[in-house]
Amino acid sequence: MSDVTRILSAIDEGDPHAAGQLLPLVYDELRTLAAQKLAQEKPGQTLDATALVHDVYIRLVVSEASDRACEPHYTSRRHFFAAAAEAM
């Protein structure tokens, strides 16, 4: 089990510190993904890759950690990154 999957499981189990542990592990890959997504958009976008990563992280992880009824629960690293790509 990868560190990302283990931390996602901890978030799902209600660990209040797990969301903070996840960001350093996924940030660079999320930023690369965000830059790729933004490169496909029309010029003049006001959102940059950093802002997009922060927005997606808040929607997918912080909201999940603070609202136990929130779905989905990420089953793996791959599942998390697929959800992040879709959210972007």
Rosetta constraint file for C-alpha pairs under 8 A:
AtomPair CA 1 CA 5 HARMONIC 6.20 0.50
AtomPair CA 1 CA 6 HARMONIC 6.49 0.50
AtomPair CA 2 CA 6 HARMONIC 6.20 0.50
AtomPair CA 2 CA 77 HARMONIC 7.37 0.50
AtomPair CA 3 CA 7 HARMONIC 6.13 0.50
AtomPair CA 4 CA 8 HARMONIC 6.10 0.50
AtomPair CA 4 CA 22 HARMONIC 6.56 0.50
AtomPair CA 4 CA 25 HARMONIC 6.94 0.50
AtomPair CA 4 CA 26 HARMONIC 7.69 0.50
AtomPair CA 4 CA 76 HARMONIC 7.47 0.50
AtomPair CA 4 CA 77 HARMONIC 5.64 0.50
AtomPair CA 5 CA 9 HARMONIC 6.16 0.50
AtomPair CA 5 CA 75 HARMONIC 6.96 0.50
AtomPair CA 5 CA 76 HARMONIC 4.82 0.50
AtomPair CA 5 CA 77 HARMONIC 5.17 0.50
AtomPair CA 6 CA 10 HARMONIC 6.33 0.50
AtomPair CA 7 CA 11 HARMONIC 6.20 0.50
AtomPair CA 7 CA 18 HARMONIC 5.78 0.50
AtomPair CA 7 CA 19 HARMONIC 7.58 0.50
AtomPair CA 7 CA 21 HARMONIC 7.25 0.50
AtomPair CA 7 CA 22 HARMONIC 6.34 0.50
AtomPair CA 8 CA 12 HARMONIC 6.24 0.50
AtomPair CA 8 CA 18 HARMONIC 7.51 0.50
AtomPair CA 8 CA 19 HARMONIC 7.97 0.50
AtomPair CA 8 CA 22 HARMONIC 7.66 0.50
AtomPair CA 8 CA 74 HARMONIC 6.41 0.50
AtomPair CA 8 CA 75 HARMONIC 7.39 0.50
AtomPair CA 8 CA 76 HARMONIC 7.35 0.50
AtomPair CA 8 CA 77 HARMONIC 7.94 0.50
AtomPair CA 9 CA 13 HARMONIC 6.21 0.50
AtomPair CA 9 CA 74 HARMONIC 7.62 0.50
AtomPair CA 9 CA 75 HARMONIC 7.32 0.50
AtomPair CA 10 CA 14 HARMONIC 6.34 0.50
AtomPair CA 10 CA 15 HARMONIC 5.38 0.50
AtomPair CA 10 CA 18 HARMONIC 6.04 0.50
AtomPair CA 11 CA 15 HARMONIC 5.29 0.50
AtomPair CA 11 CA 16 HARMONIC 7.19 0.50
AtomPair CA 11 CA 18 HARMONIC 5.47 0.50
AtomPair CA 11 CA 19 HARMONIC 6.35 0.50
AtomPair CA 11 CA 64 HARMONIC 7.81 0.50
AtomPair CA 11 CA 65 HARMONIC 5.88 0.50
AtomPair CA 12 CA 64 HARMONIC 7.93 0.50
AtomPair CA 12 CA 65 HARMONIC 7.23 0.50
AtomPair CA 12 CA 68 HARMONIC 7.86 0.50
AtomPair CA 12 CA 73 HARMONIC 6.37 0.50
AtomPair CA 12 CA 74 HARMONIC 7.95 0.50
AtomPair CA 14 CA 65 HARMONIC 6.73 0.50
AtomPair CA 14 CA 68 HARMONIC 7.66 0.50
AtomPair CA 16 CA 65 HARMONIC 7.18 0.50
AtomPair CA 17 CA 21 HARMONIC 6.70 0.50
AtomPair CA 18 CA 22 HARMONIC 6.37 0.50
AtomPair CA 19 CA 23 HARMONIC 6.94 0.50
AtomPair CA 19 CA 61 HARMONIC 6.40 0.50
AtomPair CA 19 CA 62 HARMONIC 6.52 0.50
AtomPair CA 19 CA 65 HARMONIC 6.86 0.50
AtomPair CA 20 CA 24 HARMONIC 7.90 0.50
AtomPair CA 21 CA 25 HARMONIC 7.38 0.50
AtomPair CA 22 CA 26 HARMONIC 6.43 0.50
AtomPair CA 23 CA 27 HARMONIC 5.45 0.50
AtomPair CA 23 CA 57 HARMONIC 7.92 0.50
AtomPair CA 24 CA 28 HARMONIC 7.91 0.50
AtomPair CA 26 CA 30 HARMONIC 6.04 0.50
AtomPair CA 27 CA 31 HARMONIC 6.02 0.50
AtomPair CA 27 CA 53 HARMONIC 7.58 0.50
AtomPair CA 28 CA 32 HARMONIC 6.25 0.50
AtomPair CA 29 CA 33 HARMONIC 6.19 0.50
AtomPair CA 30 CA 34 HARMONIC 6.04 0.50
AtomPair CA 30 CA 53 HARMONIC 6.11 0.50
AtomPair CA 30 CA 81 HARMONIC 7.77 0.50
AtomPair CA 30 CA 84 HARMONIC 7.68 0.50
AtomPair CA 31 CA 35 HARMONIC 6.13 0.50
AtomPair CA 31 CA 49 HARMONIC 5.91 0.50
AtomPair CA 31 CA 50 HARMONIC 6.35 0.50
AtomPair CA 31 CA 53 HARMONIC 5.94 0.50
AtomPair CA 32 CA 36 HARMONIC 6.30 0.50
AtomPair CA 32 CA 49 HARMONIC 7.91 0.50
AtomPair CA 33 CA 37 HARMONIC 6.26 0.50
AtomPair CA 33 CA 85 HARMONIC 7.09 0.50
AtomPair CA 34 CA 38 HARMONIC 6.08 0.50
AtomPair CA 34 CA 49 HARMONIC 5.07 0.50
AtomPair CA 34 CA 50 HARMONIC 7.76 0.50
AtomPair CA 34 CA 52 HARMONIC 6.40 0.50
AtomPair CA 34 CA 53 HARMONIC 6.42 0.50
AtomPair CA 34 CA 85 HARMONIC 7.94 0.50
AtomPair CA 34 CA 88 HARMONIC 6.87 0.50
AtomPair CA 35 CA 39 HARMONIC 6.06 0.50
AtomPair CA 35 CA 48 HARMONIC 7.74 0.50
AtomPair CA 35 CA 49 HARMONIC 5.15 0.50
AtomPair CA 36 CA 40 HARMONIC 6.82 0.50
AtomPair CA 37 CA 41 HARMONIC 7.09 0.50
AtomPair CA 37 CA 88 HARMONIC 7.05 0.50
AtomPair CA 38 CA 48 HARMONIC 7.49 0.50
AtomPair CA 38 CA 49 HARMONIC 7.02 0.50
AtomPair CA 41 CA 45 HARMONIC 7.49 0.50
AtomPair CA 47 CA 51 HARMONIC 6.12 0.50
AtomPair CA 47 CA 52 HARMONIC 6.48 0.50
AtomPair CA 48 CA 52 HARMONIC 6.19 0.50
AtomPair CA 49 CA 53 HARMONIC 6.15 0.50
AtomPair CA 50 CA 54 HARMONIC 6.33 0.50
AtomPair CA 51 CA 55 HARMONIC 6.12 0.50
AtomPair CA 52 CA 56 HARMONIC 6.10 0.50
AtomPair CA 52 CA 88 HARMONIC 7.18 0.50
AtomPair CA 53 CA 57 HARMONIC 5.95 0.50
AtomPair CA 54 CA 58 HARMONIC 6.13 0.50
AtomPair CA 55 CA 59 HARMONIC 6.28 0.50
AtomPair CA 56 CA 60 HARMONIC 5.96 0.50
AtomPair CA 56 CA 84 HARMONIC 6.51 0.50
AtomPair CA 56 CA 87 HARMONIC 6.47 0.50
AtomPair CA 56 CA 88 HARMONIC 6.76 0.50
AtomPair CA 57 CA 61 HARMONIC 5.48 0.50
AtomPair CA 57 CA 62 HARMONIC 6.80 0.50
AtomPair CA 57 CA 84 HARMONIC 7.85 0.50
AtomPair CA 58 CA 62 HARMONIC 4.73 0.50
AtomPair CA 58 CA 63 HARMONIC 6.08 0.50
AtomPair CA 59 CA 63 HARMONIC 5.47 0.50
AtomPair CA 59 CA 64 HARMONIC 7.49 0.50
AtomPair CA 60 CA 64 HARMONIC 6.11 0.50
AtomPair CA 60 CA 83 HARMONIC 7.90 0.50
AtomPair CA 60 CA 84 HARMONIC 7.28 0.50
AtomPair CA 61 CA 65 HARMONIC 6.00 0.50
AtomPair CA 62 CA 66 HARMONIC 6.17 0.50
AtomPair CA 63 CA 67 HARMONIC 5.86 0.50
AtomPair CA 63 CA 70 HARMONIC 7.37 0.50
AtomPair CA 64 CA 68 HARMONIC 6.40 0.50
AtomPair CA 64 CA 69 HARMONIC 7.98 0.50
AtomPair CA 64 CA 70 HARMONIC 5.53 0.50
AtomPair CA 64 CA 71 HARMONIC 7.10 0.50
AtomPair CA 64 CA 73 HARMONIC 7.96 0.50
AtomPair CA 74 CA 79 HARMONIC 5.78 0.50
AtomPair CA 74 CA 80 HARMONIC 5.56 0.50
AtomPair CA 75 CA 79 HARMONIC 6.14 0.50
AtomPair CA 75 CA 80 HARMONIC 7.55 0.50
AtomPair CA 76 CA 80 HARMONIC 6.30 0.50
AtomPair CA 77 CA 81 HARMONIC 6.31 0.50
AtomPair CA 78 CA 82 HARMONIC 6.09 0.50
AtomPair CA 79 CA 83 HARMONIC 6.22 0.50
AtomPair CA 80 CA 84 HARMONIC 6.19 0.50
AtomPair CA 81 CA 85 HARMONIC 6.07 0.50
AtomPair CA 82 CA 86 HARMONIC 6.22 0.50
AtomPair CA 83 CA 87 HARMONIC 6.08 0.50
AtomPair CA 84 CA 88 HARMONIC 6.19 0.50
